[in-house]
Every structure is written in structure tokens, then in C-alpha cells.
Amino acid sequence: DLSTMERFVWKRHKDIFKGVGIYHITFVVTGRQPLLGELVIDHEEPRCLPTDLGRAISHDLDEIQQRRPYVRLLAKQLMPDHIHVLLYVTEDCSVSIKEIARGMRQGWRQMATTVSIDPQIPSAEEYKQMPKGGTQMPKRVAQMPDTGTHQPLFETPFFRTLAHKGQLDTMIQYIHDNPRRAMLKQQNPDLFTLRRDTRVGELCFTSLGNLFLLDY
């Protein structure tokens, strides 16, 4: 509820990544390796069962306000190969949200050298192919990025900034809805394949989504 957030201001373009604001950050594991967890479905309710690394990162996010008192965690969602984080920066501090995210990535990279990773977790491609009614994804061996190289654990993150009223609830719903959307992708892979020859009458379109709606 924004009414309870003191000193909140809507972001302007010139300071979109600095100062007081709410930021949605998506961290993607390099190469989409499913190092953070396993997507499981219990009675049609999907959830991400975390690896030790995923559990450690989740706990680290819960403790972020202890390290940075001006940052509040509003929402998070761990997925096998990425994690969504919604942060509220409550003070106009000297560091930008990109610098905060860089510190998180560096800390998680170090963390990955000290915790174990369950080798029996699915790849990004395999969990797209889960058959209907399944309880969990096919298994594979996940490889931790070589710690002797400069390859980061996470790719450069994606940032979205709260910029207008009504956006906060949408952001939170989107974040928490990730497991359900992943389940839908697995159970209906054809609906998420880009088609370049969809025909409606004499017209031809590039399309993505529930094409049976067009037929109807």
C-alpha cells in the first residue's frame, strides 16, 4: 500500500535508477542453468523447490534490510534459472539501484562457492516439456559455472521501475504468478511458440499465444 510508504515519489526519467523508488529486478542465471531450484507441481499447485544455493539466496534477500537499512524487500520469487525481486529504496542514498544489484550479484557469486547444488534438477529446456499431469520435471545434471573463470553466476539483470499508480499490485502479482506461468508453458508448449504463418482469412500474421481464440 503506497499510502504507508513515507516520502515515496513517482520516478522521473532522469533519475529512474536512483533515489527513492520501487524497483523490480530480474536476475537470470548465466546460460539459463537451473541452479536455483526445481519446479514441482503438487495437486495443480506449482512451486519452486530450492537447491541449497537457491535457499541461501532467498535467505540473503530476507536479510537485505540488515545490510542496507534504506532497502525493503516487498516481494520475491525464486525460479529454477532466475529470481524476481521487488525492492523499495526508502531514502535518497548515494548508490543507485544498479549498484545495489551489482553488490547482490557479487555476494551470490561468492555464496555459490560455499554451498552445494543438487545435481538432480531440470534444465530450462526440459521443464518446458513437462507432460500434463506430471508432478515434477525430468532430471539432468546441472553444471556450476567454472569458478576459475570470470564468468558471472548471473547475467546483467533486468530493471523495471515503478512509474505510475496501480503498477505496484501488478508487479507483485506478476512476480508471484511465475510458477503458474511456467507450468502453463510446460503443459501447453505450442501456445508459447512464435508462429510466423498464422492465417486469418486472406491475411498472414506473426503470432504468439492462444491461437484457438482466433479460430473461435
C-alpha positions in Angstrom: 0.0 0.0 0.0 1.7 3.2 -1.2 -0.2 5.2 1.4 2.0 3.6 4.1 5.3 4.4 2.3 6.6 7.7 3.5 8.4 10.1 1.1 7.5 8.0 -1.9 7.8 9.9 -5.2 7.0 8.7 -8.7 10.1 8.3 -10.8 11.2 10.8 -13.4 13.1 9.7 -16.5 16.4 11.5 -15.5 16.6 9.7 -12.1 14.8 6.4 -13.0 17.5 4.3 -11.4 18.4 6.5 -8.5 16.9 7.7 -5.2 13.6 6.7 -3.5 11.6 4.3 -5.6 10.3 0.8 -6.1 12.3 -1.4 -8.4 11.6 -4.8 -10.0 14.8 -6.7 -10.7 15.1 -10.0 -12.6 18.3 -11.9 -12.1 18.9 -14.7 -14.7 21.5 -17.4 -14.2 24.2 -17.3 -16.8 23.2 -19.7 -19.7 19.8 -20.3 -18.0 21.3 -23.0 -15.9 18.6 -24.3 -13.4 20.9 -23.9 -10.4 18.4 -22.3 -8.0 15.7 -25.0 -7.8 13.3 -27.4 -9.3 9.8 -26.7 -10.4 7.4 -29.2 -8.9 3.6 -29.4 -9.2 1.5 -30.7 -6.3 -2.2 -31.0 -7.0 -2.0 -28.5 -9.8 -0.2 -26.0 -7.5 3.2 -25.2 -8.9 6.1 -24.2 -6.7 9.9 -23.9 -6.9 11.7 -26.4 -4.6 15.0 -24.6 -4.0 18.5 -26.0 -4.1 20.9 -25.1 -1.3 22.1 -22.2 -3.4 18.5 -21.0 -4.1 17.7 -21.3 -0.4 20.8 -19.3 0.6 20.0 -16.6 -1.9 16.4 -16.4 -0.7 17.6 -16.1 2.9 20.1 -13.4 1.8 17.2 -11.4 0.3 15.2 -11.7 3.5 18.2 -10.1 5.4 18.9 -7.3 3.0 17.5 -4.6 5.2 20.0 -5.5 7.9 22.8 -4.7 5.5 21.1 -1.8 3.8 18.6 -0.2 6.2 17.2 2.0 3.4 16.1 -1.0 1.3 12.9 -3.0 1.9 12.1 -6.3 0.3 8.5 -6.1 -1.0 8.3 -9.4 -2.9 10.5 -12.2 -4.3 10.0 -15.3 -6.4 12.7 -18.0 -6.9 12.6 -20.0 -10.1 14.9 -22.7 -11.4 17.0 -20.4 -13.6 16.1 -16.9 -12.4 14.8 -14.9 -9.5 12.4 -11.9 -9.3 13.0 -9.3 -6.6 10.9 -6.2 -5.8 12.8 -3.6 -3.7 11.7 -0.4 -2.1 14.5 2.1 -1.6 13.2 4.4 1.1 16.0 7.0 1.2 17.7 9.1 -1.4 21.1 7.4 -0.8 24.3 7.8 -2.8 24.1 4.4 -4.5 21.8 3.6 -7.5 19.7 0.5 -7.7 22.1 -0.8 -10.3 25.0 -0.6 -7.8 22.8 -2.3 -5.2 22.1 -5.1 -7.6 25.7 -5.4 -8.6 26.6 -6.0 -4.9 23.9 -8.6 -4.7 25.3 -10.5 -7.7 28.8 -10.4 -6.3 27.7 -11.7 -3.0 25.7 -14.5 -4.6 28.6 -15.5 -6.8 30.8 -15.9 -3.7 27.9 -17.8 -1.9 27.8 -20.3 -4.8 31.4 -21.4 -4.0 30.4 -22.4 -0.4 27.0 -24.2 -0.8 26.2 -27.4 -2.6 24.0 -27.6 -5.7 21.6 -30.5 -6.1 22.7 -32.3 -9.3 19.3 -33.7 -9.9 17.5 -30.6 -11.2 15.9 -29.8 -14.6 17.3 -27.7 -17.4 15.4 -24.8 -18.8 14.5 -26.7 -21.9 13.4 -29.8 -20.1 10.9 -28.0 -17.8 9.3 -26.5 -20.9 8.4 -30.1 -22.0 6.8 -31.4 -18.8 3.8 -33.6 -19.7 0.3 -32.8 -18.4 -0.4 -34.2 -15.0 3.3 -34.6 -14.1 4.5 -33.9 -10.6 7.9 -32.6 -11.4 10.4 -32.0 -14.2 12.7 -34.6 -15.9 16.1 -34.7 -14.3 19.5 -33.7 -15.6 23.0 -32.8 -14.2 23.4 -29.1 -13.8 26.9 -27.7 -14.0 28.1 -24.9 -11.8 29.9 -22.1 -13.8 33.7 -22.6 -13.6 34.8 -20.6 -10.6 38.2 -20.3 -12.2 36.9 -18.0 -14.9 35.4 -14.6 -14.9 32.0 -15.8 -16.0 29.4 -14.4 -13.6 26.8 -16.5 -11.9 24.1 -14.2 -13.0 23.8 -12.2 -16.3 23.2 -8.5 -16.3 19.8 -8.0 -14.5 16.7 -6.5 -16.0 15.3 -3.5 -14.2 11.7 -2.2 -14.1 10.8 1.0 -12.2 7.5 1.8 -10.6 6.3 4.8 -12.5 2.6 5.2 -12.1 -0.3 4.4 -9.8 -1.7 0.8 -10.0 1.6 -0.6 -11.2 2.7 -2.0 -7.7 -0.1 -4.5 -7.4 0.5 -5.7 -11.0 4.2 -6.1 -10.3 3.6 -8.2 -7.2 1.0 -10.4 -8.9 3.3 -10.9 -11.9 6.2 -11.9 -9.6 4.2 -14.4 -7.5 2.5 -15.8 -10.6 5.8 -17.1 -12.2 5.4 -20.7 -11.1 1.9 -20.9 -12.6 3.1 -19.4 -15.9 6.0 -21.8 -16.0 3.6 -24.7 -15.5 1.4 -23.5 -18.4 4.4 -23.3 -20.6 5.3 -26.9 -19.8 1.8 -28.2 -20.3 1.0 -26.2 -23.4 4.3 -25.6 -25.2 2.6 -24.8 -28.5 0.9 -21.7 -27.1 4.3 -20.2 -26.4 5.9 -20.9 -29.7 6.3 -17.9 -32.2 4.4 -18.6 -35.4 5.2 -16.7 -38.5 2.5 -18.0 -40.7 -0.8 -17.6 -38.8 -3.6 -17.1 -41.3 -6.9 -15.4 -40.7 -8.9 -15.3 -43.9 -6.5 -13.9 -46.5 -4.2 -12.2 -44.0 -1.0 -13.7 -42.6 0.4 -12.7 -39.2 3.2 -13.5 -36.8 1.6 -14.6 -33.6 2.2 -15.9 -30.1 -0.4 -17.2 -27.7 -3.8 -18.9 -27.6 -4.4 -19.2 -31.3 -7.6 -21.2 -30.8 -9.2 -17.9 -29.7 -8.6 -16.6 -33.3 -10.3 -19.8 -34.6 -13.2 -19.2 -32.4 
